[in-house]
Amino acid sequence: MASLRSLVAYISKLHPRLKKQNNVVFVKRTFFLPRLFKRAEDRFTSSGRLCSSTAANAEKGEDAFLKWFLLLIPATTFGLGTWQVKRRQWKLGLIDDLTRLTTAAPIPLPVDLYELNKLEYRRVKVRGRYDHSRELYIMPRSPVDPEREAREAGQLSSSGETGANVVTPFHCTELGVTILVNRGYVPRQKIRPETRMKGQMDDEVEMVGVVRLTETRKPFVPNNDVERNRWYYRDLEAMAKATGAAPIFIDADFGSTIPGGPVGGQTRVTLRNEHMQYIITWYGLCAATSYMWYAKFIRKIKV
């Protein structure tokens, strides 16, 4: 009992001291904590400002890169449009050259193959007789009509009938050599010789035509079928071997047409010329993308 009383007395004496120490700790806490939080807040604020500044600089750099990168689009389309202008001028000059060759006064046919290789599309004249027993047929073909072909340029399909070009060996009486002559176009129902006997003339005639060279088979064009006498492209070596003629080929002009026979003048000199469409397309894209770039990056208009 005595020991219990002494313990209570000791605690009573100790309590005021503990209370005083707690007040000191509380005062220290209330004095130092705001400063600590303020320093932390200042650090977070400065860190946030730094991050915001870094993000703004990065975004500004990305906008500058995007600005000059997108400028390549109108610049590229302008260059392509200018290139098509030059291509069109070149194509028109080529068409004019071919037209002059096919309308020039005819010259005597040279037999030298080396000289002939320099005379493609050149008009020549020769006298001789046709050998109708060894006709060849290049098919399918449509009659040459430059005006219609110009209207249908670029279309996936064309209108009009189809038939074949009749290639006939022609013995040149003055030169003593047999050549190949594309007499012209016949419709499908007139391909067989017995359907056009009126035009199968055996007399000696003077023929004017255009020199043509051999062709290389284009993609998707079938191989020539020699056994069935179906030719899809002009292979002079194979045609000469099949007929026993020299590898010299002439397209007869329209004036050499024999009534009732194939229609001459089947040389195509109208080259594909769609450059004006490309010029309009590329310059149009250049104008549109230039305006969009100006509105986006110069006037700051949302597009």
ZAMARGU-4260 file (C-alpha; in steps of 0.2 Angstrom, whole numbers, plus 5000, padded with zeros to 4 digits):
<rodrens>
0) 5000/5000/5000 | 5014/5012/5004 | 5023/5007/4988 | 5007/5012/4978 | 5006/5029/4986
5) 5024/5032/4982 | 5021/5028/4964 | 5006/5040/4963 | 5016/5053/4970 | 5030/5051/4958
10) 5018/5051/4943 | 5010/5067/4950 | 5027/5075/4950 | 5032/5069/4932 | 5016/5074/4924
15) 5019/5093/4923 | 5036/5090/4916 | 5029/5079/4902 | 5016/5092/4898 | 5029/5105/4896
20) 5040/5095/4885 | 5024/5091/4874 | 5021/5109/4872 | 5038/5112/4867 | 5037/5098/4854
25) 5021/5105/4848 | 5028/5123/4846 | 5043/5116/4836 | 5031/5106/4825 | 5020/5121/4822
30) 5035/5132/4819 | 5045/5121/4807 | 5032/5112/4797 | 5025/5127/4787 | 5042/5131/4782
35) 5045/5113/4776 | 5029/5113/4766 | 5033/5130/4759 | 5050/5124/4753 | 5042/5108/4745
40) 5028/5119/4737 | 5041/5130/4730 | 5051/5116/4723 | 5035/5108/4715 | 5030/5125/4708
45) 5048/5128/4700 | 5048/5110/4694 | 5031/5112/4686 | 5036/5128/4677 | 5052/5120/4671
50) 5041/5105/4664 | 5029/5117/4656 | 5043/5127/4648 | 5051/5111/4641 | 5035/5105/4634
55) 5031/5122/4626 | 5048/5122/4618 | 5046/5104/4612 | 5029/5108/4605 | 5036/5123/4596
60) 5050/5113/4588 | 5038/5100/4582 | 5027/5113/4574 | 5042/5121/4565 | 5047/5104/4558
65) 5029/5100/4553 | 5027/5117/4545 | 5043/5115/4533 | 5040/5096/4530 | 5022/5100/4524
70) 5028/5113/4512 | 5036/5099/4502 | 5019/5094/4496 | 5015/5110/4486 | 5033/5111/4481
75) 5033/5093/4474 | 5017/5095/4465 | 5023/5111/4457 | 5038/5102/4451 | 5028/5088/4444
80) 5017/5100/4435 | 5032/5109/4427 | 5039/5092/4422 | 5023/5087/4413 | 5023/5104/4403
85) 5040/5099/4396 | 5034/5082/4393 | 5019/5088/4383 | 5031/5100/4373 | 5042/5085/4369
90) 5027/5074/4364 | 5020/5087/4353 | 5036/5089/4344 | 5038/5070/4341 | 5020/5070/4334
95) 5024/5084/4322 | 5040/5074/4317 | 5030/5058/4313 | 5017/5068/4304 | 5030/5076/4293
100) 5038/5059/4289 | 5022/5051/4284 | 5016/5065/4273 | 5033/5069/4264 | 5035/5065/4246
105) 5039/5046/4244 | 5057/5040/4240 | 5062/5024/4231 | 5063/5009/4242 | 5081/5005/4247
110) 5085/4987/4249 | 5099/4989/4261 | 5093/4984/4279 | 5105/4995/4287 | 5098/5010/4278
115) 5080/5005/4281 | 5083/5005/4300 | 5085/5024/4299 | 5069/5026/4289 | 5055/5021/4300
120) 5039/5031/4296 | 5047/5037/4280 | 5036/5036/4264 | 5043/5025/4250 | 5037/5019/4233
125) 5039/5002/4224 | 5032/4992/4210 | 5027/4974/4210 | 5014/4960/4212 | 5005/4953/4227
130) 5006/4935/4232 | 4989/4932/4240 | 4992/4914/4243 | 5003/4918/4258 | 4993/4931/4268
135) 4996/4934/4286 | 4983/4942/4298 | 4988/4953/4312 | 4973/4954/4324 | 4963/4960/4333
140) 4964/4977/4325 | 4952/4992/4323 | 4953/5004/4308 | 4964/5019/4311 | 4954/5035/4314
145) 4965/5048/4322 | 4950/5060/4327 | 4941/5045/4336 | 4957/5039/4344 | 4960/5057/4351
150) 4942/5058/4358 | 4944/5041/4366 | 4962/5043/4373 | 4964/5037/4391 | 4947/5027/4391
155) 4948/5009/4397 | 4938/5003/4382 | 4935/5009/4365 | 4920/5009/4353 | 4920/5003/4335
160) 4922/4987/4326 | 4937/4975/4326 | 4945/4965/4312 | 4963/4962/4306 | 4977/4969/4296
165) 4981/4959/4280 | 5000/4957/4277 | 5004/4951/4260 | 5021/4946/4252 | 5024/4959/4238
170) 5037/4955/4224 | 5046/4970/4219 | 5049/4968/4200 | 5063/4982/4199 | 5072/4977/4214
175) 5070/4958/4212 | 5066/4955/4231 | 5050/4950/4240 | 5045/4961/4254 | 5030/4961/4266
180) 5016/4974/4264 | 5002/4978/4276 | 4988/4981/4264 | 4976/4987/4277 | 4961/4984/4288
185) 4947/4972/4284 | 4932/4968/4296 | 4931/4951/4305 | 4918/4945/4292 | 4931/4949/4278
190) 4946/4941/4284 | 4945/4925/4273 | 4951/4929/4255 | 4936/4922/4246 | 4925/4935/4254
195) 4935/4949/4245 | 4940/4942/4229 | 4937/4958/4220 | 4952/4966/4229 | 4964/4952/4226
200) 4972/4960/4211 | 4986/4950/4202 | 4992/4964/4190 | 5008/4974/4193 | 5004/4989/4204
205) 5014/5004/4211 | 5012/5005/4229 | 5016/5019/4241 | 5018/5016/4260 | 5027/5019/4276
210) 5043/5009/4282 | 5040/5000/4298 | 5052/4990/4309 | 5050/4975/4320 | 5040/4976/4336
215) 5045/4969/4353 | 5030/4960/4362 | 5022/4971/4375 | 5016/4964/4392 | 5000/4955/4391
220) 5001/4953/4372 | 4999/4935/4367 | 5013/4926/4358 | 5011/4925/4339 | 5003/4909/4333
225) 5012/4904/4317 | 5003/4888/4314 | 4985/4896/4315 | 4992/4911/4306 | 4987/4923/4320
230) 4999/4937/4323 | 4997/4949/4338 | 5012/4960/4335 | 5024/4963/4321 | 5039/4951/4322
235) 5048/4953/4305 | 5060/4939/4307 | 5046/4926/4310 | 5035/4934/4297 | 5049/4933/4284
240) 5052/4915/4288 | 5034/4910/4287 | 5032/4918/4270 | 5049/4917/4262 | 5051/4936/4260
245) 5064/4948/4266 | 5062/4956/4283 | 5056/4972/4275 | 5039/4979/4281 | 5029/4993/4273
250) 5012/5000/4278 | 5002/5004/4262 | 4995/5021/4262 | 4976/5025/4259 | 4980/5029/4241
255) 4986/5012/4237 | 4969/5004/4242 | 4962/4992/4229 | 4943/4993/4228 | 4935/4978/4237
260) 4951/4975/4246 | 4959/4980/4263 | 4958/4998/4267 | 4976/5006/4267 | 4983/5020/4278
265) 4983/5010/4294 | 4999/5018/4301 | 4996/5025/4318 | 5005/5041/4321 | 4993/5048/4335
270) 5004/5045/4350 | 4996/5045/4367 | 4996/5063/4374 | 4987/5065/4390 | 5000/5077/4398
275) 4987/5092/4399 | 4977/5081/4411 | 4992/5078/4421 | 4997/5097/4421 | 4980/5102/4427
280) 4980/5089/4441 | 4997/5093/4448 | 4995/5112/4447 | 4978/5110/4455 | 4985/5100/4469
285) 4999/5113/4471 | 4986/5127/4472 | 4975/5118/4485 | 4990/5112/4496 | 4998/5129/4495
290) 4982/5138/4502 | 4980/5125/4516 | 4998/5127/4521 | 4996/5146/4521 | 4980/5146/4531
295) 4987/5134/4544 | 5004/5141/4547 | 5003/5159/4541 | 4986/5165/4545 | 4983/5152/4559
300) 4966/5147/4553 | 4960/5130/4558 | 4959/5118/4543
</rodrens>
